Amino acid sequence: MLPPRIDAEVVKRAMGSYADRKASYAERAEIYKELVGFVPPRIEARLNVTGALDPELLAMQEELRQHAMYPKCFDVKTAQLMLFGMLLMDLSDAASIHAIAARRAGATWEELQAVVSLCFLFRGLSAANRGAELMANMAKQEAAATT
């Protein structure tokens, strides 16, 4: 479901240490931990690589992400459901991250299925299959976390 985690020590030796002066790595990571419960692997890579090689760009990326992902007119759950649907339309594996974030923000299985159903109308069975697979895997992960 998720790509493999990076080796942050290898990145540090090859590219240098995280150097963003506007926010520490821990501060940047905390935003994702609050939203998703963990730092997704590709975001971990971007924080480490761009944070070492172009920390100014990382700060700009994070500022834009913050602005776009939390519009005043939508609550977090609604924004995450929309992102889940947008990414599911592309069959992107990142859809799972936003489905997890939507659940953490209070989305029900019914709401996630409604998003999958909307995607089905315009993307077809591949979106329905992928969405059902993501939801089934999420249910398995949630069940494992509660035992």
Disulfide bonds with the S-S distance in Angstrom:
none
